Amino acid sequence: MEYIIRIKNLWKRFGDNQVLKGVDLNIVKGKTTVILGLSGGGKSTIIKHIVRLLKPDQGEVWVDHVDMAKADEETVFAMRKKIGYLFQSGALFDSMNVYENVSFPLREHTNLSESEIRQKVEERLVMVGLEPKKVLKLYPDELSGGMRKRVGLARSIVLDPGIILYDEPTSGLDPITSDLISQLIKKTQENLGVTSVLISHDIKESFKCGDYFAMLYDGKIIEYGDKEHFQNSTNPYVRQFLEGKGEGPIKIVE
């Protein structure tokens, strides 16, 4: 089993809030790993360290043999081009239409011609299930929530990254659209052979696309394994989460 991301003893504090308390987690190359946990529990904090949007107070974050915690800015910039990031809201530029949004990374990081950029953009839109002719000129406020997520994903994969980070990809979506996004994540991972890291508190949708699962609780990973292992966990905190009793502070139920 080959690991492309290794997180070792990761600590992070914001003011008086100690969010991460020694997180250890290995991400398998070419598979989808889901980090589960309660809202506000630090899941987003973990993946922001992977792309170095945050620096740890302590610990190591190795991505493809580079410790992002200690890398210089030039190295971080180069590594970010290898990592796609789908923000929870899609994070599209409001003043840009779909074509301009998806092509933005290509203009920033490549010397492709306009015809090559257009071809790449259209290919990625088709890959996420959108018809280029219908959506290229639309602006974010003209798109549904699901469409914004798809456009955001198209932008995330337009540079052919080896790693894609998903921040609550089904949050705020209706059940049908959530199912479509989960299927899309799985197909993207299979078609491109990418390593995907997905954070979520949505058990049902996560199980549709995940290969490995990690449970974050009280700043640490308390359970890790494949779907069968996770579903059969005897950890009381994990059992409460799986059984839908995870809203608010988790307490062991005897």
Residue pairs with C-beta under 8 A, 6 or more apart in sequence:
1 28
2 28
2 29
2 30
3 26
3 27
3 28
3 29
4 27
4 28
4 29
4 63
4 64
4 162
4 163
4 195
5 25
5 26
5 27
5 50
5 61
5 62
5 63
5 64
5 163
5 195
5 197
6 25
6 26
6 27
6 60
6 61
6 62
7 23
7 24
7 25
7 26
7 27
7 46
7 49
7 50
7 59
7 60
7 61
7 62
8 24
8 59
8 60
8 61
8 62
9 22
9 23
9 24
9 58
9 59
9 60
10 20
10 22
10 23
10 24
10 46
10 49
10 56
10 58
10 59
10 60
10 61
11 18
11 20
11 21
11 22
11 23
11 56
11 57
11 58
11 59
12 18
12 19
12 20
12 42
12 45
12 49
12 54
12 56
12 57
13 19
13 57
18 219
19 42
19 45
19 219
20 42
20 45
20 46
20 56
20 219
20 220
21 218
21 219
21 220
22 59
22 219
22 220
23 42
23 46
23 59
23 216
23 219
23 220
23 221
24 221
25 35
25 46
25 214
25 221
25 224
27 33
27 195
27 197
27 212
28 195
28 211
28 212
29 195
30 189
30 193
30 194
30 195
31 189
31 195
31 196
31 211
31 212
32 185
32 186
32 189
32 195
32 196
32 197
32 198
32 209
32 210
32 211
32 212
33 195
33 196
33 197
33 198
33 210
33 211
33 212
33 213
33 214
34 198
34 199
34 200
34 206
34 209
34 210
34 212
34 213
34 214
35 43
35 46
35 47
35 197
35 198
35 199
35 200
35 214
35 216
36 43
36 199
36 200
36 201
36 203
36 206
36 213
36 214
36 215
36 216
36 241
37 43
37 199
37 201
37 215
37 216
37 217
37 241
38 201
38 217
38 241
38 246
38 247
38 250
39 201
41 216
41 217
42 216
42 219
43 199
43 200
43 201
43 216
44 88
44 167
44 168
44 199
45 54
46 199
46 216
47 85
47 165
47 167
47 197
47 199
48 54
49 55
49 56
49 61
49 68
49 69
50 61
50 63
50 68
50 83
50 163
50 165
50 197
51 68
51 79
51 80
51 83
51 85
51 165
52 61
52 68
52 69
52 71
52 76
52 79
52 80
55 69
56 69
59 69
60 67
60 69
60 70
61 67
61 68
61 69
62 68
63 79
63 83
63 163
64 79
64 82
64 162
64 163
66 75
66 79
68 76
68 79
71 79
81 109
81 159
81 161
82 161
82 162
82 163
83 161
83 162
83 163
83 164
83 165
84 153
84 156
84 157
84 159
84 161
84 163
84 164
84 165
84 194
85 156
85 164
85 165
85 167
86 149
86 152
86 153
86 156
86 164
86 165
86 166
86 167
86 169
87 152
87 167
88 167
88 168
88 169
88 171
89 148
90 140
90 148
90 149
90 151
90 152
91 152
92 101
92 140
92 148
92 151
92 152
92 155
93 100
93 101
93 104
93 140
94 139
94 140
94 141
96 104
96 139
97 136
97 137
97 138
97 139
98 125
98 135
98 136
98 137
98 138
98 139
98 143
98 151
99 118
99 121
99 136
99 137
101 140
101 151
101 155
102 121
102 124
102 125
102 151
102 154
102 155
102 158
103 117
103 118
103 120
103 121
103 158
104 155
105 155
105 158
105 159
106 112
106 117
106 120
106 121
106 158
106 159
107 117
109 159
110 117
110 159
112 120
120 158
121 132
121 136
121 154
121 158
122 132
122 136
124 154
124 155
124 157
124 158
125 131
125 132
125 135
125 136
125 151
125 154
126 132
127 154
127 157
127 188
127 191
128 150
128 151
128 153
128 154
128 157
128 184
128 188
129 150
129 180
129 184
130 147
130 150
130 151
130 154
135 143
135 147
135 151
140 148
140 151
143 151
144 177
145 172
145 173
145 177
146 173
146 177
146 180
146 181
149 169
149 173
149 181
150 181
150 184
153 184
153 188
156 164
157 164
157 188
157 192
157 194
160 192
161 194
162 194
162 195
163 194
163 195
163 196
163 197
164 188
164 189
164 194
164 195
164 196
164 197
165 196
165 197
165 198
166 185
166 196
166 197
166 198
166 199
166 200
167 199
168 199
168 200
168 201
168 202
169 181
169 182
169 185
169 198
169 200
170 177
170 178
170 181
170 182
170 200
170 202
170 205
171 200
171 202
173 181
178 202
178 205
179 205
179 208
181 205
182 205
182 206
182 208
182 209
183 208
183 209
185 196
185 198
185 209
186 208
186 209
188 194
188 196
189 195
189 196
189 209
196 209
198 206
198 209
198 210
200 206
201 246
203 241
203 242
203 244
206 213
207 227
207 231
210 227
211 226
211 227
212 224
212 225
212 226
213 223
213 224
213 225
213 226
213 227
213 229
213 230
214 221
214 223
214 224
215 221
215 222
215 223
215 224
215 230
215 233
215 235
215 237
215 238
215 241
216 222
217 237
217 250
222 235
222 237
222 238
223 230
223 233
223 235
223 238
225 233
230 238
230 242
231 242
233 239
233 242
236 252
236 253
237 250
237 252
240 246
240 250
240 251
240 252
240 253
241 250
245 253
